[in-house]
Amino acid sequence: MKKIILFSLFCVISLVVFAAKPTNKYVRIQTDKGVIVLKLYNETPKHRDNFVKLVKENYFDSLLFHRVIHNFMIQSGDPDSRNAKPGQLLGDGGPNYTIPSEIQTGLFHKKGALGAARDDNPAKASSASQFYIVQGKKFSDGGLDSLETLRMKGVKFTEAQRTAYKTVGGSPHLDGNYTVFGELISGIEVVDEIAAVKTDKNDRPVVDEHMSIKLLTKREAVNLERELKGLKPKNGLFTKISDLFSSKDY
């Protein structure tokens, strides 16, 4: 009997030790229009870790998408939007610190990109809480050529950027000026629906668009990554036993 118990304990410990871990952090945004799931980039660790910290603190619960521009982006993260009065000007709220810029050429403003808002500071440091999700639009080669000349001060788009902006779309004029720290995994139709709502002269939706954010558990994140690879999620008995002895955090 003791041998059986010891063997069972060994199996459980082995399951916990060798349990799969997600490659990335993922968050779920619940909106009035539906659910958006975002992946946070490991290449931008300062932004990733700060965002996860705020999510765990329920910082974003009951906030509004306070700035919405069709064919451009939807923006949230201003704590002043919680219980804001109709027509109240928003966009200046947030923690009293900034996040150092982590702008990278390979992380750009394609449709569905998650970016950090900022004020006009020379270091391009990001707001600690305000973020946007790109809707954007599709561009032709001619349109991208014009942007390079008129908005990008001669900086050339890479082939990957050009391909994305011609096929998926986005907001290329933001590249090099704002940190992109994640991308949309699902819910692009929700972004499109929010981006299409009626807004006032300050780009705030006339009818409030609420949202809250939660971090996916480790099991949810692992199964999401399996599904993205075309594999079935793991929810069997041994998986559930392993999860009982493993933290849901990661």
Buried (B, 14 or more C-beta within 10 A) or exposed (E): EEEEEEEEEEEBEEBBEEBBEBEBBBBBBBBBBBEBBBBBBEEBEBBBEBBBEBBEEEBBBEBBBBBBBBEBBBBBBBBBBBEBEEEEEBBEBBBEEBBEBBBBEEBBBBBBBBBBBBEEEEEBBBBBBBBBBBBBBBBEEEBBBEBBEEEBEEEEBEEEBBEBBBEBBBBBBBBBBBBBBBBBBBBBEBBBBBBEBEBEEEBBBEEBBBBBBBBBBBBBBBBBBBEEEEEEBBEEEEBEBBBEEBEEEB
